[in-house]
Amino acid sequence: MFLRRTILSTILGTLFALPAQAGPLLFTFEGTLPVLNVTTIVTTSVTGVGSTTVTTPSVSLNVPVSGSMTFDSDVWALVGPPFSPTFPLRQFTVTDPSGPFGGTGVETPELIRGTLDVAGVGTLRFDRSLVDALPKPFADFPYQGTTTMSYMDGTEGLNVGPFEFGDAFLAAFSSGFGWFDVTASAPGDVFLRSETSSINIGVVSQYTNSFVLQNLFPAGPPVAFSFVDPVPGDCSQPADCADGLFSFGSFFAFSALGTVTADGGIGIDRTVTAPSIVVNRAQLQAVAAPEPASLALLALGAAMGIARRRQALR
């Protein structure tokens, strides 16, 4: 009897505990960076001698890039009304307050997190991961970040005259934080680390040159769409946008790392920037999550395992 009650209560408890809101969304894209700038600065300090600095800049063209960004679908509840009937963009912005020296200042949810994979550079992170790697004791530079989500949905009848605008999906993230470890003294210790990054990305659909509207998603907040631009570009050429689809974006990533050596220290700063991002294809979809029935089966297995262990102990 006890076993049956345990199993039943566990299943019911699991089902009623399921979240009511929708799950996280995954935005993935691939494209090119028309111009990529990478600057690396290496500073070598020798105790009693001084320091030397070597700067290595590089510029690359048409670099392949892919990205992955995750956010919760219920963030659209934060979006306000359209800016105006003639410009129906809905948007919200959340800013982390900058705390006092010695405090991180992170007081808002991390609404957007993701990575960029840049050919020849590697993976760039856009999240709060550095905050989780604080040494103790430390002196830190207060974290400050901003998240912006926007969309424009032409199918809602928000238009000028009889014409719809089309659809637009935009996301932006910025973050800055660093720390200085005052106890670092042995060779190999990290005494300074800093990261600053920002990214903004958007895909837009509107009219083709033959005046045919291209809609990306149905009415309401975007929770799923597939964007494939037959003629990708940043609209610098008229043909880029003739198909009614175009994209825009940019990113900036700075990282600094200082390491103790036997007779001084080495600091490496790297700045990676791209003034524009051309998206060839993108997709927004729900992140796969266990179905309620699957969760119930997992709960059933856990309950039966607990019951077996209790019987074995008797």
N, C-alpha and C positions, 0 to 999 in steps of 0.2 A: 504493500500500500504506500509506504514512504517513497519507494522508488518511483511509482507511478506519479505521485504528487510532485516529486522533484522534477521529473521529465516534463510534465504538463506545464508547471509554473515557469520552467526555463524557456520552453517554446513560446508561450504566451508573452513572457517578459521580453523576449527577443523581438517578437513581431511588433509589440506596442512601442518598443524603444527605437524602431526604425525612424530615421530623420524624415520630416515631412518635406523639406525643401529639396530642390533638385541638386544633383551632384556636381562635381567640378567639370569644367570644360577644358578641352585641349585645343590650342590653336597652333598648327604647324604650317611651315611655309618653306619654300626653297626659291632661290633666285640668284642674282648677281649683285656685286658691289662695283659700280662703274669705276670708282676710285677708292683705294684703300691706303691709308697712311699709317705707318708703324714707325715709332721712334723709341729707341732703347738707349738709356743713359746708364752707364756703369761708373760708379764712383768708388775708388779704392783708397782707403786711408791707412797709413802706416804710422804707428806711434813714434813720435819724436821726429818724423820726417815731413809729413804733410799728406796731401791727397791729390789724386789725379782723376780727371773725368774724361770719359770717351763717349761721344754721342754718335749713334748710328741711325740715320733716318733712311726710310725706304718708301717708295710709292709703287703700288701695283694696280693694274687695270683689269677690269672685268673678272673679278675674283668670285668664284662660287661660294654661296653661303646658304645655310639652312638654319632654321630656328624652331624652337618649341617653347610655348608659353602656356602656363596653366593658371586658371582663375576659377572662382566659384560662380556658378550661374546666378546665384541669388544676389550678386553684387549689382545686377541691373536694377534692383529695387532702390538703389541709391540715386539712380538717374532722375534728373528733374524734368520739367516740361520742356518742349521745344524752345529754342532761343527766340524764335519769332515765326509767324506764319510764312514768311518769305525765306526763312533759313531754318528748317526744321531739324537742327542738330540737337540731340539729347546728350548730356554729358555730366559727369561728376568728377571731382578731384578730391583726393584725401592726402593731406600733408602730415608727415610725422613731425611733431615739435622737436626742435633742437634743445636737448637738455643741457644743464650746466657742465662745466669741465669735471670729469670724473664720473659722469653718468651717461648711459647710452642714449636716452631720449626716445626710445622706441615705444610708442604708446598706442599704435593703431595696428589693425590686422594687416598681414602681408597679403594683399589682394592679388598681386601678380608675381609670378616667379618663373624663371625660364633660363634658357641657354641659347647661345649662338655658336654654330660650328663654322669657322671661317677657314677656308683652304689656305694652307701654309702658315697659319697662326695657331689654330687649335680651338678649344672650347672656351668661350667666355661666359661667365655666370652673371645673371642679373637677379639677385636676391639678397637676403640678409645673412648669408652663410658666414661672413666674417665676424658678425656679432657673436656667433656661437663658439668662436675659437679664442676667446679672451684669455690671456695669461693672468695669473694672480701672483703678486700685485701688479698693477698696471696703471698707466696714465692714458686715458683714451680721449679721442676727439669725438664729441657727441655725434651720434648717428642722426642723419636727416634724410628723409626720402619722400618722394611724391609719386602717387599713382593716379592716373587719369584713364577713364574708360568712356568711350563715346560711340554713338551709332546714329545713323540717319536712315529712316525707313520710308521710302517713297510710296509704299503700298498702303499707308495709313490715310491717304487723302490729304496729307499736309503738302500743299502744292501751290504754285502760282498759276492762276487761271486753270485751264484743263490739263495741265501737264504735271507729271510726277517728277521728282528729282532723281529717283533711283535709290540705291542702298550704299551705305558707308559703314565700315567697321574700323575703329581706331583704338589703339592701346598704347599707353606710354608709362614708363617706369624710370625713376631716377633714385640713386642711392649714393651715400657718401659716408665713410666711417674709417677710422684708423686707430691704432694703439701703439704705445711705446712701453716696452718692458724694461723697467729700471733695474731689474735684477740680472739681466743677461750679462754673462761675463766669460763663460767657457767657449772655446772654439766650436762653431756650429750653432750656437744659440741664436735665435731670431730676436733682435732688439727693436725692430720697427716693422710695422706692416700697415699698409693703407690700400684701400680700394675705393674708387669712385667710378660710377657707371651710369649711363642713361641710354635708353632706347625708345624710339617711337616708331610705330609701324601702322600702316593703314592700307586697306584695299577698298576700292570704290567701283561701283557700277553706275552707269548713266545711259544716255542715248548714244547709239552708234551714229556714224556719219549719214546713214540712211534714215535716221530718226526712229529707230527701233529701241525701245527701252529694254535694258538688261537688268533684271532683278536678281539679287543674290539670295535673299531669304524672305520668308513670308512676313506678314504683318507682326509687329511686336519686336521685343529685344532679340538680337541674333543668338540662337542657341545651336544652329547648325547651318553650314553652307559649304559649297565647294567652288573655289575660284581658280579658273584656268584661263590665263590671258594668252590668246593666240599670237598677239603682237606685243610682248612685254616691253615696257619702257617707262620713263618718268615724265612723259609728255614734252620732252625737249624737242621732239620731232612730232609734227602733226599726226603722222601715221601711228604713233604710239597709242593714241587715245581714240583713233577712228573706230575701233571695235567696241567702244563704250566701256572698256575695262582699263583701269590703271591703278597704280600703287604709289606709295611714297613712304619714306622713312629715313632714319639716320641712327647712328649710335656712336657712343664715346665710352671708352673703357681705359681707366688708368689704374695701374697697380705699382706698389713700391714695396720692396723687401730688403731689409738690412740684416746682415749676418755677421756675427763676431768671428774674427780670424785669430790666429796665434799672436799677431802683432798689430792688430787694428780692427778694421771692419770693411765689408764690401756692401754697397747699396746698389740695387738694380731697380731702375724705374722703367716702366714700359707704358707707352700710350698708343692705343689703337683707335683710329677714327675712320668713319665712312660718312661723308656728307649726304649720301643718298643710298637707298636700297631699292632695287627693282625686283618685285615679286613675280615669278613666273607662274607659280601655283601655290594655293593655300587651302587649308581645310580647317573648319571648326566643327568639333564633334564632342559628344559626351564621353567622359572617361569611363571605361568599363567598370562596373561595380557589381558585387554579388546580388543576385535576385533574392527577394524575401524568402522564397522556398529554400534556396541554397543556405541562407543564413539560419533558417529554422533547422535544417539538417545538421549544420555545424553545431548549433546549440544542443540538438538532441545527442550527438556524439559526445559532446563535452559532459552533458548531464549523466549519460550512461557510464562514462569513464569514472566520474566522481563516485557514482553509486557502487561500481565494482570495487573501487579502492576501499570504500567504507566497509563493504561486506568482507573483503579480504582481511581487514584489520580486526574483525570481530573474532 
